[in-house]
Structure formats: C-alpha cells, structure tokens
Amino acid sequence: MAKIKIRPLDDRVVVEPLAAEETTAGGIVLPDTAKEKPQRGIVVAVGPGKLLENGKRGEVSVGVGDEVIYAKYGGSDIEINGEEVKILRESDILAKVVK
C-alpha cells in the first residue's frame, strides 16, 4: 500500500485487510459471492490512544506493521487512494498474530 495519509483519532486503528481465501481447504475455488469477509489485516496507522479521565492517553497495544485478527463486523470500511481499508477501535481487535 502506498503511504497512507490518514491519522486515526483516540484508540482507533487503520487496518489494510488481507485478501480473502480463494479456495477451500479441499481445493474448491470460491466465487466472489461466496468468499467471507477477511478478518485479518496489517495495521497501517494507529491513533494516539484513548483519552483517560485523568487527562492522559492510554497506550495502544498494536503498532504499525502488526498483523491482527479483528471482529467480523467491527469497524468501518473506507476507500483511500483506491485502496480498501478498515478503521477499527482497538477493542474490535481480537488478537495480534505472533510469528
């Protein structure tokens, strides 16, 4: 993805979804209408953290370049520079993929 020109607010994270599976485990090729929405992606931008009651910012637990798994229907899908991205709250991220 080209350098993204977006700065998420608070505890929001911008994720570039990974491509949906083209075939099943048994080798059956899936048409576009049968593909499930991807739930994995790469973090491309991170907000400064949630504003706490004491006026400080909470730390966001993911960083740019991390591969994450997020809730299936979480966040908002938007298009930036012709690329589809998803803006999620940190709470919509279920896990960080560790390699």
PEFEN-V44678 format. One record per pair of residues at least 24 apart in sequence whose C-alpha atoms are under 10 Angstrom apart, sorted by the first residue. I is the first residue (numbers start at 1). J is the second residue. Records with the same first field share a line. If there is no record, write none. Layout:
I->J, J
This chain:
1->44, 81, 82, 83, 84
2->80, 81, 83
3->44, 45, 81
4->44, 45, 80, 81, 83
5->45, 80, 81
6->44, 45, 46, 47, 80
7->44, 45, 46, 47, 48
8->45, 46, 47, 48, 49, 87, 88, 89
9->46, 47, 48, 49, 50, 89
10->46, 47, 48, 49, 50, 51, 57, 58, 59, 60, 89, 90
11->46, 47, 48, 49, 50, 51, 57, 58, 59, 60, 61, 88, 89, 90, 91
12->45, 46, 47, 48, 49, 50, 60, 75, 87, 88, 89, 90, 91, 92
13->43, 44, 45, 46, 47, 48, 49, 60, 62, 63, 64, 75, 86, 87, 88, 89, 90, 91, 92, 93
14->41, 42, 43, 44, 45, 46, 47, 64, 75, 76, 77, 78, 85, 86, 87, 88, 89, 90
15->40, 41, 42, 43, 44, 45, 46, 64, 65, 66, 67, 68, 69, 70, 75, 77, 84, 85, 86, 87, 88, 93
16->40, 41, 42, 43, 44, 45, 65, 67, 68, 77, 83, 84, 85, 86, 87
17->41, 42, 43, 67, 68, 69, 70, 77, 83, 84, 85, 86
18->42, 67, 68, 85
36->72
37->72, 73
38->69, 70, 71, 72
39->68, 69, 70, 71, 72, 73, 74, 93, 94
40->67, 68, 69, 70, 71, 72, 93, 94, 95, 96, 97
41->65, 66, 67, 68, 69, 70, 85, 86, 96, 97
42->66, 67, 68, 69, 85, 96, 97
43->67, 68, 85, 86, 87
44->85, 86
45->87
46->87, 88, 89, 90
47->89, 90
49->90
50->89, 90
60->90
61->90, 93, 96
62->90, 93, 95, 96
63->96
66->96, 97, 98
67->95, 96, 97, 98, 99
68->93, 94, 95, 96, 97, 98
69->93, 94, 95, 96, 97
70->94, 95, 96
71->95
